[in-house]
């Protein structure tokens, strides 16, 4: 029910605002900023009468606020709403982008004390303590770029134990409605959300000028939703925590570019010329701060991983663990998926197409099928060839580049072994040399989506338990320290001597080494957008 201002008793403004702060819990309401009041207020506009604005909170109670007490921008917005469409709504001003890490204030503490801690805009607060490092503390989020990090506590634990201690612009925190809690390396990050804060913005002028179109996550933007922007987009702003894919054609093909705003906003002052002439596809996905270390197969438990895949698209990610999808073969599995529910931002290409007992595809067949993968808008990995199939891979990448088919990273497999199973350093160096030649040839980050220290089909002697542990330790140390290696996933089932989990699902000594290695965040954001 809408309440007329005549039905409400007018009280002094400070009392009104205090009451409003208490009742406003609607996450979808507009944010209002009042001079002298530190926190924005969420509330619905109801009416304007006699220069007094009626606002309504989530519980249906209404409060009056003099129009003069609104900011100038909000006064214009109120007058436009009250006009019933006669006055167009003013275009929202775009906040200055935070386009480098230096634009954020970073602070690290072991614990927080005090009854209330307010997160300031442009602040990253890292909490390094464990157990309950915010005991007795309420944390107030008032801006979308004030983030809280728990460096040593998983996202699932933060959500379960601390959620009721968070408020977002005066409202109770609610996952995926006004707050997002997800993994960040070995810990987690807490991100406030609001519908008025777009994930990305398209501009019809260069250098973030002119009219804008807000882009939200998981929406399929094509001709209808892009409207005039399909032929007038000139620049792009991607807000931190999001990934955007733009493409020339409505099916995601043609010129296609993927932008990731992991550590700071991405500013593209001039989109590629082809996209300025024709932009008919846009997709936005919330980014994940996944660590490098993963596993190939459905055995992620107790290995301290950031991700896994299982040669299918049948599982979903959790707040702690990213499940990566794969287009295993040319026609399976299907890509008509609920990607929001899947919770991934990546899609792997065909599995060992160079092998007759796997995907078994010619390069031309893989190229022909690639537009289907592009149509998802996800960040794409090349087909993953066996370690004997580099010729196939290089031919595919050459043809993909010639046809301007987007491939964001290269996936490979590796099962080579050294002649001496006791030479752990040699095993790591041999693997690095193998990966380095692929990186130099393809100019893409590398994912090793299957690997081990040799296999049951290699000719080198099998390692014993101690040798395998030493080799795995040396190899994952090399992988974590090699900048062009983005992710890796060990394969378990190549003889008992190479397992990280035995047939009873217990960790082997090599598995314990794999578990104990703390792996860094996988992706490295370029300093400038492409």
Secondary structure, 3 states (H helix, E strand, C coil): CCCCHHHCCCCCHHHHHHHHHHHCCCCCCEEECECCCCCCEEEEEEEEECCEEEEECCCCCEEEEEHHHECHHHHHHHHHHHCCCCCCCCCCCCCCCCCCHHHCEEEEECCCCCCEEEECCCEEEEECCCCCCCCCCEEEECCCCCEEEECCCCHHHHHHHHHHHEEECCEECCECCCEEEEEECCEEEEEECCCCCCCEEEEEECCCEEEEEEECCCCCECHHHHHHHHCCCCEEEECCCEEEEEECCCCCCCCEEEEEECCCCEEECCCCHHHHHCCCEEEEEECCECECEEEECCCCCCCCCCEEECCCCCCCCCCCCEECEECCECCECCCCCCHHHHCCCEEECCECCCCCCCCCCCHHHHHHHHHHHHCCCCEEECCEECCCCHHHHHHHHHHHHHCCCCCCEEEEEECCCCCCCCCHHHHHHHHHHHHHHHHHHHCCEEEEEEECCCCCCCCCCCCCHHHHHHHHHHHHHHHHHCCCEEEEEEECCCCHHHCCECCCCCECHHHHHHHHCCCCECCCCCCCCC
